Amino acid sequence: MSTSTEQFADVSATTLLRFATAGSVDDGKSTLVGRLLHDSKSVLTDQLEAVEAASIKRGQEAPDLALLTDGLRAEREQGITIDVAYRYFATPRRRFILADTPGHVQYTRNMVTGASTAELAVVLVDARNGVVEQTRRHAAVAALLRVPHVVLAVNKMDLVDYQEPVFAAIAEEFTTYASELGVPEITAIPISALAGDNVVEPSANMDWYGGPTVLEHLETVPVSHDLTACHARFPVQYVIRPQTAEHPDYRGYAGQIAAGAFRVGEEITVLPSGKKSTITGIDALGESVDIAWAPQSVTIRLADDIDISRGDLLAPSGDAPATSQDVEATVCHVADQPLAVGQRVLLKHTTRTVKAIVKDIPSRLTLDDLSQHPNPGQLVANDIGRVVVRTAEPLALDAYADSRRTGSFLLIDPADGTTLAAGMAGESFATTRAVAAVDEEEGWDF
């Protein structure tokens, strides 16, 4: 069985949209998601009955649609979102995977998880409060994660008498700020999630607004899935040697294609070793195919017996990334314990994990005015800053702007496995400060 290029092109035109919601506490994120699910007829009868029962226990006359996503007992007791809640729904025009992320400042790090694969972020603002620090933080995270589309949903318009000047002022302030961060596309929509205004159905209370509803925008926003334009990358997850009588010499490299496409007959380079070979076969779901693309899980066979193991990266020889032991990146710190200069960490990139040392923390982002605080010495929970990391072994990282999958990494505490920071590889710093004597301990000599 072979797969043609025409079939590959057809699969690229997918109708799936991944999006995340974010905003300050009580801005109405969970209510908005619940309204989307309810009004788009994506809620099962038993789910709605459970929400109605929970609402009655809390003394509410009408169903609290926020409970459709706030599933943890602690969330329902406190009335806030703590964990990232994932929901799947569909309309006749598009399929959706949404992540409802927490609004409290101490859970900002959870937004990094929810928005890391999102193609669109919905940032909610309470019309009574306008743009606040947490709004700016969420905009910064969306920009940092290269989310291509951002929707500003100015919620609770019913509590400001649906006044257009209130919406216009908030939209202008947020758009100016997000544009300075580099967010490429911003769409502002006035809504009332509780009343349903401009969520699924157009609002009769805001005839001055002529734009799309939230759902209409989600259904029509252009999302690029042109896999042929991506840099082809294949992180090796497992080496397959079945040793059967039928295939005594079989050697395959299994994993999930991170980006782009691979074809039989194509010359590839194995990184970080730099050795070259040619693809002689691709196995997918037990069948041989001529071409495979992201995010398929496949086994690739090569013409040469090369020393390849988990963590190695296969890339087309004409488009292989450079390898380096110096990683310069922007990170969002997600752990309660600080990240300090000179700290020993593990760096996980795709399927490869290596020892590393934090050589420098050149700057920390100040969200109020987007200025850089130089040489902070450490990053604490929810901080966004620049770091320089030295790894024990070379890594083949792409720029995060080119590939969100192979340009991202995690910093991990080697003592207990705690995730310390989520990193996005970027351009080099103008200046770096060397850290003296951090390479001297036995076992970390690099």
Disulfide bonds with the S-S distance in Angstrom:
none
